[in-house]
Amino acid sequence: MWISISLAARICGVCAKTLWRGEIRGLICPSRTPGKHRRYSRDALTEFMCTGVYQPTATESMGIAAIYGRVSASKKKKDLPTQTSALGQQTQADGFIPKIYTDIGSGLNDKRSRFLRLQIDAIHKRFDRIYIKYRDRLARFGTHSYEEIFRSLQIPIICIREDSDCSLETKLVKM
């Protein structure tokens, strides 16, 4: 069960500012809602008070899903709302609150700001799963590596459409 910072502070017998300081020092890492509010795992807090280690279990669902949309160039920017709308509908149909990440840039560029933020938020367990429209939205090459990283974090990637393109580039990406 995920709880607010005020309730977490009461459970721990400290003020909310103490939890905030613990987060700054890296002792505790709460999840965040789409509105950026901190949420703490009640079970992980109980364990933290005994062991000093805050680690939410993978089975605790926040009910938040990341949506990642990407287009390769500014002239295709108008396609982003189409991607995120379709992903948002699927996310909500599956019972999750969408958290949207979008980038305009090549899938070859591994320094896309929103993709990096997606990875950081995944590490900090700020969402339960990732929705993408096509597999190559994550990256043109190295997609398998990213999928393995998210799998190790126990975050599934849901691809709502498979590529129908049978071009050479697509075949290379799938290798």
N, C-alpha and C positions, 0 to 999 in steps of 0.2 A: 504494500500500500504506500502510495506517495503522499507526502504531507508538506505543508507550508513551512517556511523558516520559523515562524512564530511558534507553531506547535512543536517543531523539532527542538527549538531552544528550550521549551518547557519540559520536554521529555528528558533532555540532557541536563537540565538544571542550570542552564547558562542563559545569557541574553543573546538575542539574534546577532548582535555585533560580534560576539565571540565566535559564532559559527562562520560569519563572514570573514573574520581574520584567519580562521582555520582554512578556509578556502584559498585565501591569498597565499598562505604558507604551503599549500598543496597537501594538507592533511586530510581534507575532505573535499569531494568534488560532487556537488549536487547536479541534478539534471535541470533543464530549463524548459519552461512551457514556451509556446510560440510567442507569448507576450513578454518573455524574458524573466519570468518569475522563477525563483529557485524552488525545487522540489526535492525532498529527501526521502529515501527509502526508510520506512519505519524499522524493518528488520535489520538493515545495514547499520542504522543508528544504534540499535541495541547491541549489535556486535562491536561497533566502534567504541562504545563505552566500556566494554570488557577488554578488548584487545588493542585498541588504538588504531585499528585498520578499518577504513570505511570502504566497503566493496558491495554494491548492490548485486543481487543475483540476476542472472540472465533471464530468469523466468518472470521477473517482475516487469509488467508491461506498463509503459507510460501512456499508451494510447495515441502516440504521436508518430507520424510517418514522414520521412523526408521525401520531397519531390525534387528530382533534379532534371532540369531542362537545359539544353545547350544548343546553340546555333553557331555555325562556323564563321559568320561574317555579319557586319552591321546591316547589310542589305537584306538579310534574312531575319532580322529582329522581329518582324511582324509574326513569325511562326512561333515565338516563345509563348505568347498567351494561349495559342492552340494546344501546344504541348502541355503546359501546366494545367489548363482547364480539363483536358482528358484525364490527366494523372490525378487531379484533385477529385474528380468525380469517382474514379476507381477507389481512391484512398478513403473517401467518405462512405462509399458503398461497403467497404471492408470494415468500417467502424473505427477509423482512425482520423485524427485531426491532422491536416496537412501542414507541413513546414516547408516553405518553398525556397529552393536554391536555383539560381539561373546564371548562366555565363554566356557571353558572346566571345567566341574564340575557337581556335582550332583544337580538335581532339588530340592533336600531337603535343600541344602545349601542356605541360604538367604543372604550370604555375598559375592556373586559372584561380582567381581569388575565391569564388564561391565553391569551387570543387575542393579547394584546400580547407575551407570552413566546414564543408560537409564531412571531410575526413576527421577533422578535429572534434566536431560534434559527435561523430560516431565513436571515437575513442572515449569521450566523456559520457557516453550512453544517453544522449539527449533526444534520441528517437529510437523506435523499435525496428523499423524496416525502411528500405529505400525503394521508391517507385521511379522507374525510368520508362520512356516510351520505346526506345530502341536500345539495344545492347551497346552500340557504339557511341551513345551519348556520354558515357563515362570517359572513354578514351578510344582513340583509333587503334592504338597498339598497347599492349600490356593490360588489356581488359581482364584477362584471366587472373593476373596478379592482384588487381584491385578487388576482384570478386573473392579471391582467397583471403585477403586481408579482412574484408567485411564478414566473411564466413567465420573467421577466427574470432571476431568480435561478437559473433552470434547475431548478426544483422543480415537478414535475407534481402536479396535484391529481387524485386518483382518487375519483370519486363512485360509491359502490357501489349506490345506488338513485336512480332518477329520481322526481321528485314525480308522483304520480298525481292530486293535487288540482288541479282546474281552477277554483278560486275566483278572484275578482277580485284578491285580494291576491297570489296566486301569479302571475297574469298580469303584474301590476305589477312584481314582483320580476324576472321574466324579461326585461323590456324593456331 
